[in-house]
Amino acid sequence: MSTRHASYRITAALFLGAALAAAVTACDRDPLAAPRTPTAPSAARSATSPPIGAGGILFVGTHDESKGEIYRMSADGSRLVRLTSDTLADFWPHASPDGTRFTWVHRPPNAVNLDDEVYVADIDGSHPRAVTRLHTSVYSPRFSPDGTRILFTALMPDGTMDLYVVNVDGTGLVNLTNTSASSEQFASWSPDGARIAFGSNRVTGHQSIWVMNADGSHVKLLRDCSTGFGCGQVAWSPLGTELVMVTSVDRDILTIDANTGATTGYIPTDSAEAPKQPDWSSDGRTIVFASQRGGNGTFDLWSAAPTRPGDLIPRPAKRLTSIDRGNEHEATFMR
């Protein structure tokens, strides 16, 4: 175990996608024509899709289509099923709490990321429909624990990012953060739906971990990462007691206390592996993440239990995918 991991030090910055400088149509405008609808899977494929309930994993794969499609599989990497099949790019899947639907970002391949929308479909990929009509870049939609709302990140006209929540039927769109001086992104609900954790560069100047009430009130700094150049990509444990996050430069995956922000564990990683986008299993015991640690030059999905204080050796990671011709990433567990 390296000194860096043994001491649980953060010396990293949030892994961020490049923010595109572009104008976004105001969110209170009259709705425009609905975005293009993705093609649902064929009836034959849907009928033969194996049942994958709680513990399954949704993810983005580029092994069939370079633009990205949505897949699901069992937690051990078996029973792979493709959920989307169309001419557009599909990203950031997340299953509803009852496992009957999933939400994701639908993106025209040549739109320079300015025509994303949040979509919802049945868990087999059928009956897709648009939830938003924002005509901007959107990221990381997440169902609320009661399945009635979707939390997501949206790019604003000034180049910053804000957190939004919307009802699953597309009504009740609300900007929760609405700040022009900072960006808030990649948010996660607490298991009871009362709070939201997110990454933001407000106050500290570097991405740190913040928590607020679900209505956007009572914003609190949970983990100051300014001395380590930032942290983010946060996900709340279904047990409610911990969050998992990623730092950059060293690219640590750390678990932290949901009330104090203190480090509670880590997954051994290396900056060359570029680990990203961690999420918790439904029982809160293991974490799935994307990494290039397989040595094939692509991102694969891995899972591991966090190494805890008192463990004599780091806990091993299990490889879930090994498809050399593409990347698998943006994985989330089905609850």
Buried (B, 14 or more C-beta within 10 A) or exposed (E): EEEBBEEBBBBBBBBBEEBEEBEBBEBEEEEEEEBBBBEBBEEEBBEEBEEBEBBBBBBBBBBBBEBBBBBBBBBEBEBBBBBBBBEBBBBBBBBBBBBEBBBBBBBBEEBEBBBBBBBBBBBBBEEBBBBBBBBBBBBBBBBBBEBBBBBBBBBBEEBBBBBBBBBBEBEEBBBBBEBEEBBBBBBBBBBEBEBBBBBBBBBBEBBBBBBBBBEBEEBEBBBBBBEBBBBBBBBBBBEBBBBBBBBBBBBBBBBBBBEEBEBBBBBBBBBEBBBBBBBBBBEBEBBBBBBBBBEEEBBBBBBBBBBEEEEEEBBEBBEBBEBEEBBBBBBBBBB
